[in-house]
Amino acid sequence: MGFMKHRHIAVVYNAYTDDVPELPEDRGGTSDLRCQVRHIARTLKRIGHTVTILPLAHDLFAFQRRLRRLRPDVVFNLYDDVVHGALYDMRVAALVRMMGFPITGCPALAMGLTRYKYMAASLLAGAGVPIPPNTAILETVRAVDQHRWQFPIIVQPAQEHGGVGTDRHSVVSSKKALRLKVREILRTYKQPALAQRFLPGREFNVSIIGGNRLRVLPLAEVDYSALPAEIPPIMSYAAKWMENSVEYQKTTVVCPAVVEPELGQLIGQVALDAFRAVGGRGYGRVDMRCDEANQPYVLEVNCNPCLDEGMGLARSAEKAGYPYPELLQLIIRAALEPTPYDLDIPMLPEPRRSARVPLTAIP
C-alpha cells in the first residue's frame, strides 16, 4: 500500500449508558466497545496519526462544538446504537458529513436502509439480488395469517442488528410458534418482526473494503456442526456475544472458507451487488446462506461491522495480506476519496478560531 501522510483523526463512539446492568460474559456490551475504541486509537497513534477520542452521549450540541474546534482530517466512525430500537447511527453519520468532515465507513443512507431489514430486503430483491423466500414484515400477530408459509421460518426484530432478538427459539415450524415469536418481538422490542424461510445450507460472511473500488476479502464460513441438535444453526445473539453459552462455544468460523471456485465467485459477486445496491462504501459485511440446491441468498448487509482485531472483517483482511494497522489505513484512505455524485457542501459556518485541541488521553 502506498504512503499515507499522517492525519488528525477523531475517533467517535457511543458513550451512552443506562441503568441496565450488563452480564460480564456479554462480549457485545459497552465495556468491550470501549476496549475496541481504545485499541483502534492506539493502533492509529502507533502508525503516526494524531488521535482524539470523541465520545457522544447525551449532549449533541457539545459534540458538535467540540468537533468544530478539533477540525480533524477524518472522523473514524465507531458510533453504534446501544439501545434497542434506536436509529441514531445513521443520523450521526449524516451530521458529520453536513459539518464537512470525511467519515469512515458507510454513508448515512446505506446505514439507514440496512437497519430497516425489510426495506433493505425489498430493495435487494428489486435489484435482482437473491433474498430468502417468504420474506415478510409482520406488524401485528394477526398478520401471520395473511401469508402462506413454507416452514421452517426464522423470525427476528426488523430493526435490530448484531443478532439482537434472535435466539434458539427464533426458528419456528408452525403458525402457532410463529405467532408466539412475533408477539414476543412486538412486546419486547416495540418494532415489527421480519420473517423469512430458514435456509438449510452453508452460511458465509463476505467482507468488503474499499471506496470507489470495492474488493471482496477471503470468505468466512460459519461452522455449526458441533451444536447440539436441539439448537438451530443460526448466528443468534448468544452465538455472537455470550461467551458462556453453548451457542458461542460450539459455533466456529473457518477463514478462508473451503469452497468450490465457481460457488466462491458467485458468492463474492452477489455480495458486491448487494453492498452496492444499498450504497455501501468503506467497509462492510454481507451475510449469506445457501439453500438445498447450494444457491446463495443474502440474509443481511452489515454497514460498519465490528472491527475487533483477529475477528470478522479484520480476520478476512489479514488472510488477504492486510495486517490490522494496514486495514485501518485502507478504511481511512477510502474515507478521503472523493465520492462520485456527492457534493461536499458544509452547512455550518467556520469557527472564528481554528486552534487544534491537544491529543486527548486514551481512557
N, C-alpha and C positions, 0 to 999 in steps of 0.2 A: 504494500500500500504506500502511496506517495506521502511525502512530508506534509504534515498539517501544523500550521503555526499555533502557538499557544493562545488560548482563548479564555475569556472570563465567562464562566458557566454558573448559572443559578439553578440549583437542584431543588425542584418544587415537589413537595409531598403533602399528603393529607394528614394534618396533625390532630384532627378531631377525635375526641374520646368521649365515651358516655359512661354511665354508671353500671353498665352490664359487665360483670366480671368475665374475663376470658380464661379458657382452660389452658393450663401450661403446655399441654401436648398439641395445641392448635397452632400449626405452622402457618396458618393464614391470618393470624391476628396482628395487632398493631405493633407488638414487640418485634416480631420478625420483619415487618415492614421497615421499621426504623433501623434494624440491623442492615437490611439491604441498602437503605439510603446511605448509611454511613460507609458501607463497603464501596459503593459506587463513587461516592465523593472522594474517598481516599485513593481509589484507583485513578480517578481523573486527575487528582492532585499529583499523584506519583508520576504520571506521564507528562507533567509540566503545565497543566491548566491551573488557572486561578478559580477556586471553587467557593461559592457561597451557598449554604443550605438555607432554603427559604420555606418555612412551614406555612401552611394555610389552614386555619380552623374556623373561628367564629367571625373574624373581622376582615371582610373582603377589601374594605377601603384602606385599611392599614397595609394589607398585602400589596395592593395596587400602588400605594405611595412608595413603599419600600422598593418595589420592582423598578419604578421610575427612577428612584435615586441610584439604584445599582447599575442600571443600563448595561445588562450583560450582553455578551455577543450571542449567546444561545441560552434558552431555557430548557433544561433537561427535565422532561415531564414525567414524574413518578406519581402524580396525583391519581388516587384510586378511591372510588367511593367505598366507604366502610359501613354505611347504614343501609339496611335493606330497602330497596325501592328508590334510593337516591340516584339522581341522574346528573350530578354536578360535574363529573369528569369532562363531559363534552363542553360544558359552559366555561370551565377553567381554560381549556384549550382555545376556545373562541376569544375569551378575554385577552389572553396573552398575545394572540395574533392581532387583535384590534389595537393593542398597545404598540404594535410594530416590531415585536421581537420574534426571531426564528424560534421554533419549538420542535423538540424531538418527537418522533413517532407520528401517529396518525392525526389527520386534521379533525376538527370538531364534528363535521358532518359524518365522517366514517364512524367515529366513536358513538354518535347518537344512533345511527342506523343499526349498528351491530348490537347495541344494548336493547333495542326493541326486536326481539328474536323473530317474531312472526313477520314483521316488516322486512327484516333482512332476508328471511327465507323466501318471501314473496318476490322481492327484488331479484334474488338469485335465480329463482325459477323463471322469471320473465326474461332474464339474460341468458337462459339456456343452460344454467349450471344445475346439475342434478341435486335435488334435495330428497329426503326420505318421503315415501308415500304417506298418506294420511296426515299430512301436516295441517294442523288446525289450531286456531286460538279459541279458548273456551273462557268466556267472561262470566258464565253462570254454570251451576251444576246441571241445570235443565238443558243446556246446550249440548251436553253429551249425547242426548237422544236425537239430535239433528244430523248426525253423521253415521255413515256405515263404516265400521272399524274392521281392520284386519289385524287381529291380535297376534302377538303381544304388542302393546303400546308403551312407549316411555313418555312420562308426563313430568313437567318441571315448571317453575315460575317463568313467566315470559319476559321478565326484565332484569333478571339477575345474571351474574357471571361468576366464574371461579367455582362452579359446582354448587353454589348456594341453593338449597332447596331440593337437591337430589340425594336420595338415599337408597337403601336396599329394598325399599317398597315403591320405588318410582317406576318400575316396570310392572305393568298390570296385564292380566289376561282375561278380564271380563268387564262388562259395563259397570257392574256394581263396584268393583275395585277402582275403576276409573273415576266414577262419581265421588267416591270417598277421598281419593287423592286430590281431585280438583277442589273439593270443598275445603280440604286442609290448606291448600295453597292460597285460595281466596281469603281464608280467615287469617292465616299466619303472615302472609306477605303482602296482603292488600293489593293484589295485582292479578291479571288473568293468568291462566295456565296455557302452556304450549304442549300440544300432543303431537307425537309422530310415531310412525311404525318403528318398532325396535328392530334394527338390522342385526342379523346373527353373525356377520362375517368379521374380518380383521379390522382393527382400528388403528389409524395413523394420525400422527401430529406432523404437520408440514410447516416448518418455519421459513419465513420470508424476510429478507432485508433489502434495503436499497431505497433510493429516491426516485429519480426519473427512470433508472434502470433497475428493475427488481430482479432478485435472484433467489432461487429455491435452494435451501440448505439440505444436507442429508436427512432423509426421512427417519422418523422415530416411530416404532410400533409399540402399542400398549399390550403387554402380555398379562392376560387374566387367568392363565391356565392353572395357577396354584390356588385360586379362590375356591372355597367350599361350594358345593352345588347349590346350596340354598341362597347364595348371594349372587345377584345378577352381575354380569361382567360389564360394568359401566364406570365411568370416571366420576363417581359421586364426590360429595364434599369430603367425606371421610377418606376416600381413596386418595384425594389430592392433598389433604392437610392434616388429618388426625393421626399422628404417628403411633398412637397406642391401639389403633383399630385394626381389625383383621383385614379390612379393605386396603389400608395403607401398606401393611406389612406383606401382603400376598399379591400386590399389584406391582409389576415392574415395567420398565421401559427399555426397549432394545434400540440402540442407536449406534451406527446406522442400521436401519431395518434390512432384513434379508428378504428381498422382493425381486420378482422377475423384472427384467429391464423394461418390458412393454408396459406392465402394470405400474411400475415406478414412474415412468414417463407420463402416463395418463394421470396419475395422482398429482404429480407436480403441476401439470398443465391446468387441471381442474382447480387446484388451489390458487394458482396465479389468476385464473379467470374470476374466481370468487373474490379475491382480495382487491383486484382492480374494479370489480363491479360495485363494491361498496365505497370506493375511493380511498383504499388503504395506501399507506405510504410510510416509509421509515423502517418499521419492523412490525411483524405480526405473526400470527399462527393460525392455520386453518385446520380444524379437526374434522376427520373424515372416517367413514365406516363403510365397509363393503356388504353387499347383500349375498344371497345364496349363490349367485352367479359370478361372484367376485367383481362386481361392478361398484365403483366407489361413489359415495354420496357425501355431500357437505353437511356436517352436523352444525358447525358454528364457525364464524370468522371472529377471531380474537384480535382486537386492536391493542397495541402496547401490552403484550403479555408479560408475565413475570420475567425479570432479568437476573435472577439469582445465578451466581457463578456455578457452573457444573451441572445445571439443570435446564430442562426445557430448551428454549431458544439458544441459550449460551452453550449448552452441550452440543447441539447440532452445529453451531458456528465453529466450535473447537474441532469437530470432526471434519469440517470444511477447510481447516487450516487457519482459522481466525481465533487466536487466543483472546481471553476476556478483554484485556485493555484495547486490543485492536477492534473487537466488536463494538465497544463503546465509541471508539473513534469513527467507525463506519456510520453509526447512528447519528453522531454529531455532523458528520460530513453530509449525510442525506438532508438534515435539517437546514443546512446552509445552502443547498442547491436551490436555485430559482424554481418555483413551482409553475408549470405551464397553466395558463388560464386563471391565475390567481394574482390579482393586483395587490401590491403592498402599500396600503394607504392607512397609516396610523391615524386613529381617531381621537387621540388625546394630545393636548399641546405639550411641547417640550418643556421640561422643568427649567427654571431660570438658572440654576447652578447644577452642573452635572458631575460633581465630585464623586469619585468612586468610593464606595464603602469598603473598609478593610475586610480581609478574609475572615469569615465567621468561623469560630472554633467548631469543630465537628462534635456534636453532642455524643 
